[in-house]
Amino acid sequence: MTKKELIAEIAKESKLSIKDSGLALNAFVAVFGKAMKKGKRIQLPNMGTFKVTQRSARVVRNPRTNEKLNVPAKKVVKFKPAPALNKGL
């Protein structure tokens, strides 16, 4: 689903205008991004939980050249779906 399609579905479900739905989605993405950068956890009922975790540094192998490469540690966002979301799939 593209952003445009998502905005149209939000407008249809919420009975907001396309413009207002777009503004709401953009605001959600901005707030979500700021929270993730601060390392906060976001829990959405019936959807799931987003949290920032630290991935440790590791050594990987390039399959073409068999060369070993060092991948530095970094922060990543993980998602754990809620049981209600898993049940509906």
HUVEN-V588397 format. One record per pair of residues at least 4 apart in sequence whose C-alpha atoms are under 8 Angstrom apart, sorted by the first residue. I is the first residue (numbers start at 1). J is the second residue. D is the distance in Angstrom with one decimal. If there is no record, write none. Layout:
((I	J	D) (I	J	D))
This chain:
((1	5	6.0) (1	6	6.4) (2	6	6.2) (3	7	6.1) (4	8	6.3) (5	9	6.3) (6	10	6.2) (7	11	6.1) (7	18	6.5) (7	21	5.7) (7	22	5.6) (7	25	7.2) (8	12	6.2) (8	18	6.2) (8	21	7.6) (9	13	6.1) (10	14	5.9) (10	15	7.9) (10	16	7.7) (10	21	6.1) (11	15	5.3) (11	16	4.8) (11	17	5.7) (11	18	5.5) (11	20	7.9) (11	21	5.4) (12	16	7.1) (16	20	6.1) (16	21	6.1) (17	21	6.1) (18	22	6.1) (19	23	6.3) (20	24	6.1) (21	25	6.1) (22	26	6.1) (23	27	6.1) (24	28	6.2) (25	29	6.2) (26	30	6.2) (27	31	6.1) (28	32	5.9) (29	33	6.0) (30	34	6.3) (31	35	6.2) (32	36	6.2) (32	42	7.9) (33	37	6.2) (34	38	6.4) (35	39	6.4) (35	40	5.3) (35	41	7.5) (35	42	7.8) (36	40	5.6) (36	41	7.2) (36	51	7.2) (36	52	6.4) (36	77	7.5) (39	51	7.2) (39	52	5.5) (40	51	6.6) (40	52	7.1) (41	49	7.1) (41	50	5.8) (41	51	4.6) (41	52	7.0) (42	49	5.7) (42	50	5.1) (42	51	6.5) (43	47	8.0) (43	48	5.9) (43	49	4.3) (43	50	6.4) (44	48	5.4) (44	49	6.2) (45	82	7.3) (46	82	5.6) (46	83	7.3) (46	84	5.2) (46	85	5.9) (47	81	5.9) (47	82	5.2) (47	84	7.1) (47	85	5.5) (48	79	6.9) (48	80	5.5) (48	81	4.1) (48	82	4.2) (48	85	7.5) (49	79	5.6) (49	80	5.2) (49	81	6.4) (49	82	7.3) (50	77	6.6) (50	78	5.7) (50	79	4.6) (50	80	6.6) (51	77	5.6) (51	78	5.5) (51	79	6.7) (52	75	6.5) (52	76	5.6) (52	77	4.5) (52	78	6.2) (53	75	5.6) (53	76	5.5) (53	77	6.3) (53	78	7.0) (54	73	7.2) (54	74	5.8) (54	75	4.5) (54	76	6.3) (55	73	5.5) (55	74	5.3) (55	75	5.9) (55	76	6.7) (56	72	7.3) (56	73	4.5) (56	74	6.8) (57	70	7.3) (57	71	5.6) (57	72	4.5) (57	73	4.0) (57	74	7.5) (58	70	6.0) (58	71	5.3) (58	72	6.7) (58	73	7.5) (59	68	6.5) (59	69	5.6) (59	70	4.6) (59	71	6.0) (60	68	5.7) (60	69	5.3) (60	70	6.4) (60	71	7.0) (61	66	5.6) (61	67	5.6) (61	68	4.5) (61	69	6.0) (62	66	5.0) (62	67	5.3) (62	68	6.4) (62	69	7.2) (63	67	7.8) (81	85	6.2) (81	86	6.5) (82	86	6.5) (83	87	6.0) (84	88	6.5) (85	89	6.8))
